[in-house]
Amino acid sequence: MILGQQITKKFTTGRLYAQLTGDVGFWRDLGNVKDYKQDPKLTRKEHMASGGGVKRTDLSLIGDITAKYSLTCDEFTNDLEALLNLATQGADAVQAGGAIVNEALTGASLQGRTYFTANIGISALTVKVGGNAMLLGTDYSVDLATGAITILAGGNIANASAVTASYTAAAVTQHVFTAFANLIQLGTFKLVEYDQFAATPREIQQFAGQLYVTNWGDNKGDFTEPVLELLVFGNPTILRRSD
């Protein structure tokens, strides 16, 4: 390649893959890498030579290296969710769905308080006290997505009432994470870069290391962008497209 050609100009996108300790034969796709940088920390030891009444540095050697990558992601996979919460992922919680009849919401209601149904994603809700149907908007309010039912002040559901709920539950599957149960992530990592000059990757970097979070990102009206750091062990392998 000749300096000044289009192919020598670097404008890339990337993805990060991980093969964590215990993974056999597969890689985890940690999603789109918005940007990244190599951020090594070097400590140098300088040798001073004396002459002519002054000391001058005549050699500077690297004493130690902390090799790191800093990566900004903007996609959320299950693996990234687990990493952000230092979590392990267990078996899925499966809500089968169907008709639920006279579920006990509370045996001692309080006006102004909220109670949750046992299921989420509910519809066709009927709230009863003593077999009598209560009135939505007057006696209670509801968030059907979460199953949150609030007993309204001044309504006909008196304090200390036994309240039941009948409804239709949606079929829902939820992934279950246990936070702060996985305090270190070790493995082999692959950073794949693409550019606009060919369909094949421009560069693939692979290395063993430790992955951790340094910035969890802000949950605001924009893409959430957590920042990951990779502490590199050994010597990374770098494959760069020849054209």
C-alpha positions as CSV (number, residue, x, y, z in Angstrom):
1,M,0.0,0.0,0.0
2,I,1.2,3.5,-0.8
3,L,0.8,6.4,1.6
4,G,-2.1,8.6,0.5
5,Q,-4.2,5.9,-1.1
6,Q,-7.8,5.6,0.2
7,I,-7.0,2.1,1.6
8,T,-4.5,3.6,4.0
9,K,-7.1,5.8,5.7
10,K,-8.6,4.2,8.7
11,F,-12.3,4.6,9.4
12,T,-13.7,1.5,11.0
13,T,-16.5,-0.1,12.9
14,G,-16.1,-3.1,15.3
15,R,-17.6,-5.9,17.3
16,L,-16.3,-7.6,20.4
17,Y,-16.5,-11.4,21.0
18,A,-15.6,-13.2,24.2
19,Q,-14.8,-16.8,25.0
20,L,-15.0,-16.8,28.8
21,T,-13.5,-19.4,31.1
22,G,-15.7,-22.5,30.9
23,D,-16.9,-21.7,27.4
24,V,-16.2,-24.6,25.0
25,G,-16.4,-24.2,21.2
26,F,-18.4,-21.0,21.1
27,W,-18.0,-17.2,21.4
28,R,-20.2,-14.7,23.1
29,D,-21.2,-11.7,20.9
30,L,-20.9,-8.6,23.2
31,G,-22.2,-6.3,20.5
32,N,-21.3,-3.3,18.6
33,V,-18.2,-1.3,19.6
34,K,-18.9,2.3,19.0
35,D,-15.2,3.3,19.5
36,Y,-12.2,1.9,21.2
37,K,-8.6,2.7,22.0
38,Q,-5.5,0.9,23.0
39,D,-4.5,2.4,26.4
40,P,-1.2,0.9,27.5
41,K,0.6,2.1,30.6
42,L,4.3,2.1,30.3
43,T,7.0,2.7,33.0
44,R,10.4,3.4,31.6
45,K,13.8,3.3,33.3
46,E,16.3,5.8,32.0
47,H,20.0,5.4,32.0
48,M,22.1,8.5,32.5
49,A,25.6,9.0,31.0
50,S,27.9,11.5,32.5
51,G,30.2,13.8,30.4
52,G,31.2,17.4,30.2
53,G,29.9,18.1,33.7
54,V,26.3,17.1,32.9
55,K,24.2,13.9,32.9
56,R,22.3,13.1,29.8
57,T,19.8,10.3,29.1
58,D,21.4,7.8,26.6
59,L,19.0,4.9,27.0
60,S,15.3,4.5,27.9
61,L,14.1,1.0,28.5
62,I,10.6,-0.2,29.3
63,G,10.5,-1.5,32.8
64,D,6.9,-2.7,32.9
65,I,3.8,-2.7,30.7
66,T,0.1,-2.7,31.6
67,A,-1.6,-3.4,28.3
68,K,-5.3,-2.3,28.2
69,Y,-8.0,-1.7,25.7
70,S,-10.9,0.7,26.4
71,L,-14.1,0.0,24.5
72,T,-17.4,1.9,24.3
73,C,-20.4,-0.4,23.5
74,D,-23.9,0.7,22.6
75,E,-25.8,-2.6,22.3
76,F,-27.1,-4.7,25.1
77,T,-26.8,-8.5,25.0
78,N,-27.5,-10.9,27.9
79,D,-23.8,-11.3,28.4
80,L,-23.3,-7.6,28.6
81,E,-26.1,-7.3,31.1
82,A,-24.5,-9.9,33.2
83,L,-21.1,-8.2,33.0
84,L,-22.6,-4.8,34.0
85,N,-24.2,-6.3,37.1
86,L,-21.3,-8.6,38.0
87,A,-23.9,-11.3,37.6
88,T,-24.5,-14.9,36.8
89,Q,-27.4,-15.9,34.6
90,G,-29.6,-18.7,35.8
91,A,-32.6,-20.5,34.3
92,D,-35.2,-18.4,32.6
93,A,-38.4,-17.5,34.5
94,V,-41.3,-18.7,32.3
95,Q,-44.8,-17.3,32.8
96,A,-47.1,-19.7,31.0
97,G,-50.0,-17.3,30.6
98,G,-53.7,-18.1,30.7
99,A,-56.8,-17.2,32.8
100,I,-56.2,-16.5,36.5
101,V,-59.3,-16.6,38.7
102,N,-59.7,-14.9,42.1
103,E,-56.0,-14.5,42.9
104,A,-55.6,-13.1,46.4
105,L,-54.2,-9.6,45.9
106,T,-54.1,-8.7,49.6
107,G,-56.0,-9.7,52.8
108,A,-55.6,-6.4,54.5
109,S,-55.8,-3.5,51.9
110,L,-54.8,0.1,52.5
111,Q,-56.0,3.0,50.5
112,G,-53.3,4.7,48.5
113,R,-51.1,1.6,48.5
114,T,-50.1,-0.5,45.5
115,Y,-50.3,-4.3,45.2
116,F,-48.9,-6.5,42.4
117,T,-50.5,-9.5,40.7
118,A,-48.4,-12.7,40.5
119,N,-48.1,-12.2,36.7
120,I,-47.1,-9.4,34.4
121,G,-48.7,-8.4,31.0
122,I,-52.2,-8.8,32.2
123,S,-55.6,-8.0,30.6
124,A,-59.3,-8.4,31.1
125,L,-58.9,-7.5,34.8
126,T,-61.6,-7.7,37.4
127,V,-61.0,-6.6,41.0
128,K,-63.4,-7.8,43.7
129,V,-64.1,-7.4,47.4
130,G,-66.4,-9.9,49.0
131,G,-67.6,-11.1,45.6
132,N,-68.5,-7.5,44.4
133,A,-66.7,-6.0,41.4
134,M,-64.9,-2.8,42.0
135,L,-64.8,0.2,39.6
136,L,-61.7,1.1,37.7
137,G,-60.8,4.7,38.1
138,T,-62.9,5.1,41.2
139,D,-61.9,2.3,43.5
140,Y,-58.6,1.3,41.9
141,S,-56.1,2.1,39.1
142,V,-53.9,-0.4,37.3
143,D,-50.7,-0.7,35.2
144,L,-51.5,-3.7,33.1
145,A,-47.9,-4.1,31.9
146,T,-46.6,-4.7,35.4
147,G,-49.8,-5.9,37.2
148,A,-49.6,-3.0,39.7
149,I,-53.0,-2.3,41.2
150,T,-53.4,0.8,43.4
151,I,-56.3,1.1,45.9
152,L,-57.6,4.7,45.5
153,A,-58.3,6.9,48.4
154,G,-62.0,7.6,48.9
155,G,-63.1,4.6,46.9
156,N,-65.2,1.6,47.9
157,I,-62.3,-0.6,48.9
158,A,-62.1,0.0,52.6
159,N,-58.9,-0.4,54.6
160,A,-58.3,-4.0,55.8
161,S,-60.4,-5.5,52.9
162,A,-59.6,-8.8,51.3
163,V,-59.1,-8.1,47.6
164,T,-59.0,-10.6,44.8
165,A,-58.0,-10.1,41.1
166,S,-59.1,-12.2,38.1
167,Y,-57.4,-11.6,34.7
168,T,-55.7,-13.0,31.7
169,A,-51.9,-13.3,31.9
170,A,-49.7,-13.1,28.8
171,A,-47.1,-15.8,28.1
172,V,-43.8,-14.2,29.1
173,T,-40.2,-15.4,29.4
174,Q,-37.7,-13.5,31.5
175,H,-34.0,-13.9,31.8
176,V,-32.8,-14.2,35.4
177,F,-29.6,-12.6,36.6
178,T,-28.1,-12.8,40.1
179,A,-26.1,-9.6,40.7
180,F,-22.7,-9.4,42.5
181,A,-22.2,-13.2,42.2
182,N,-19.5,-13.1,39.5
183,L,-16.6,-10.8,40.4
184,I,-14.1,-11.6,37.7
185,Q,-14.4,-12.3,34.0
186,L,-11.4,-14.0,32.4
187,G,-11.1,-15.5,28.9
188,T,-10.1,-15.0,25.3
189,F,-11.3,-12.0,23.4
190,K,-11.6,-11.2,19.7
191,L,-12.0,-7.6,18.5
192,V,-13.1,-7.5,14.8
193,E,-12.7,-4.3,12.8
194,Y,-14.5,-3.6,9.5
195,D,-14.0,-0.8,7.0
196,Q,-15.6,0.4,3.7
197,F,-13.1,-1.1,1.3
198,A,-13.9,-4.8,1.5
199,A,-16.5,-7.2,3.0
200,T,-13.8,-9.1,4.9
201,P,-12.6,-7.6,8.2
202,R,-9.8,-5.1,8.0
203,E,-8.2,-6.3,11.3
204,I,-8.8,-9.0,13.9
205,Q,-7.1,-8.8,17.3
206,Q,-7.2,-11.7,19.6
207,F,-5.8,-12.0,23.1
208,A,-6.3,-13.5,26.5
209,G,-7.3,-11.1,29.3
210,Q,-9.7,-9.9,32.0
211,L,-12.8,-7.9,31.1
212,Y,-14.5,-5.4,33.4
213,V,-16.7,-2.3,33.4
214,T,-15.4,1.2,34.1
215,N,-18.4,3.3,33.1
216,W,-22.0,1.9,33.3
217,G,-23.4,4.6,31.0
218,D,-26.4,6.9,31.6
219,N,-30.0,5.7,31.1
220,K,-31.3,8.8,29.3
221,G,-33.1,9.6,26.1
222,D,-30.2,8.3,24.0
223,F,-28.2,5.1,23.4
224,T,-26.7,3.8,26.6
225,E,-23.0,3.5,26.2
226,P,-21.1,1.5,28.8
227,V,-17.3,1.5,28.7
228,L,-15.5,-1.8,29.1
229,E,-11.8,-2.3,29.8
230,L,-9.7,-5.3,28.7
231,L,-6.6,-6.0,30.7
232,V,-4.4,-8.0,28.2
233,F,-2.4,-11.0,29.2
234,G,0.5,-12.2,27.1
235,N,1.0,-11.1,23.5
236,P,-2.1,-10.3,21.4
237,T,-2.3,-11.7,17.8
238,I,-3.1,-9.1,15.2
239,L,-4.2,-10.0,11.7
240,R,-4.5,-7.2,9.2
241,R,-6.0,-7.5,5.7
242,S,-3.2,-7.4,3.1
243,D,-4.8,-5.0,0.7
